[in-house]
Amino acid sequence: MVLQKLLKARRIRQLGLTSGQIGIYNRYVREHEGWGRHLSKSRQAIIGAVELFKPKSICILGSGLLLDVPMKELLSRNINITLVDLLHPAQLVNKYSSNSFVRFETHDLTGGLIHYLQTTRLKALNFFALVNLVSRAKTYASNADLVVSLNLLSQLSDIPIEFLKQKKILTDWQCVELASTIQQKHLESLPKGKSLLVSDILEEFYDERGSITATRPTVFIDLSNLTQVQEWLWDFDTTKTYNEDAITKLRVVSGLVY
Ligand SMILES: C[S@@+](CC[C@H](N)C(=O)[O-])C[C@H]1O[C@@H](n2cnc3c(N)ncnc32)[C@H](O)[C@@H]1O
């Protein structure tokens, strides 16, 4: 029992669940201008979907720090808001605790992979068990009038994959295969005809002269079924702290899921 608790505490650290959100906030402060444009486009995509669907309720998956959620606009329309994340910052929970239009729900949107990685010994982790677990997992189902997967899709696979890569449990092709399974499962969990997906899909690396030198996909599934697609470039890291060899921009898409 005590050993289980110790293992879980160590894995939470190793998976970077808390430090991930702190990292997001620090980069947001450092890269205010480039991030501001991306966050504003994400908020605009949500407002566009709200104007189209006129929902009475909305569910935001991957709400996190709410940097990309147009809370004021949603509340001014008296929309019931459900915020879903692995982790909700205490300040935000406090801020909205007396607002009956806002509800926080804590779920692992991979359907249990994070819990499994927190509680399973390294020796027992293998590719087939992990793919099986994700494929069979019961996914989160929202009955809100509008569901938004918000800058979450690449992150859903990134957190477990980075850990598994670091522990040398998966080969490169297995990482891509597991990431695709997680992402496909998430896409399929979004109710058709009332969901908006916003996600980065590609990392683009630039040199000082502004020439693109390399790319790396962050999403491995087919998104060609999205409609009303918008695309933009997110100035993610101008100071080479993410990739020390290059300036990093992310290609982002938003679209309705049909
Ligand atoms: C890049 S952030 C999205 C931006 C976020 N809306 C904000 O303003 O901070 C990704 C969010 O996904 C959450 N997340 C990552 N993996 C998750 C999982 N398995 N289940 C639920 N949430 C997850 C993280 O906690 C983080 O808050």
The ligand as an SDF file (V2000), in Angstrom:
LIG
                    3D

 27 29  0  0  0  0  0  0  0  0999 V2000
   -2.0370   22.6660  -24.0400 C   0  0  0  0  0  0  0  0  0  0  0  0
   -3.1560   22.5780  -22.7140 S   0  0  0  0  0  0  0  0  0  0  0  0
   -4.5760   23.2520  -23.4560 C   0  0  0  0  0  0  0  0  0  0  0  0
   -4.6480   24.6980  -23.2030 C   0  0  0  0  0  0  0  0  0  0  0  0
   -5.5730   25.0140  -22.0440 C   0  0  0  0  0  0  0  0  0  0  0  0
   -6.9110   25.1840  -22.5300 N   0  0  0  0  0  0  0  0  0  0  0  0
   -5.0620   26.2270  -21.3160 C   0  0  0  0  0  0  0  0  0  0  0  0
   -5.5240   27.3520  -21.5110 O   0  0  0  0  0  0  0  0  0  0  0  0
   -4.1680   26.0200  -20.5040 O   0  0  0  0  0  0  0  0  0  0  0  0
   -3.5600   20.8900  -22.6060 C   0  0  0  0  0  0  0  0  0  0  0  0
   -4.4030   20.5610  -21.4080 C   0  0  0  0  0  0  0  0  0  0  0  0
   -4.7400   19.1870  -21.5520 O   0  0  0  0  0  0  0  0  0  0  0  0
   -4.7170   18.5830  -20.2800 C   0  0  0  0  0  0  0  0  0  0  0  0
   -4.5270   17.1470  -20.4640 N   0  0  0  0  0  0  0  0  0  0  0  0
   -3.4290   16.5040  -20.9410 C   0  0  0  0  0  0  0  0  0  0  0  0
   -3.6290   15.1630  -20.9230 N   0  0  0  0  0  0  0  0  0  0  0  0
   -4.8820   14.9720  -20.4310 C   0  0  0  0  0  0  0  0  0  0  0  0
   -5.6570   13.8130  -20.1630 C   0  0  0  0  0  0  0  0  0  0  0  0
   -5.1720   12.5960  -20.3580 N   0  0  0  0  0  0  0  0  0  0  0  0
   -6.9080   13.9880  -19.6870 N   0  0  0  0  0  0  0  0  0  0  0  0
   -7.4070   15.2330  -19.4480 C   0  0  0  0  0  0  0  0  0  0  0  0
   -6.7090   16.3620  -19.6760 N   0  0  0  0  0  0  0  0  0  0  0  0
   -5.4610   16.2340  -20.1590 C   0  0  0  0  0  0  0  0  0  0  0  0
   -3.5590   19.2720  -19.5610 C   0  0  0  0  0  0  0  0  0  0  0  0
   -3.7100   19.1590  -18.1570 O   0  0  0  0  0  0  0  0  0  0  0  0
   -3.6660   20.7040  -20.0750 C   0  0  0  0  0  0  0  0  0  0  0  0
   -4.4110   21.4980  -19.2070 O   0  0  0  0  0  0  0  0  0  0  0  0
  1  2  1  0
  2  3  1  0
  2 10  1  0
  3  4  1  0
  4  5  1  0
  5  6  1  0
  5  7  1  0
  7  8  2  0
  7  9  1  0
 10 11  1  0
 11 12  1  0
 11 26  1  0
 12 13  1  0
 13 14  1  0
 13 24  1  0
 14 15  1  0
 14 23  1  0
 15 16  2  0
 16 17  1  0
 17 18  1  0
 17 23  2  0
 18 19  1  0
 18 20  2  0
 20 21  1  0
 21 22  2  0
 22 23  1  0
 24 25  1  0
 24 26  1  0
 26 27  1  0
M  CHG  2   2   1   9  -1
M  END
$$$$
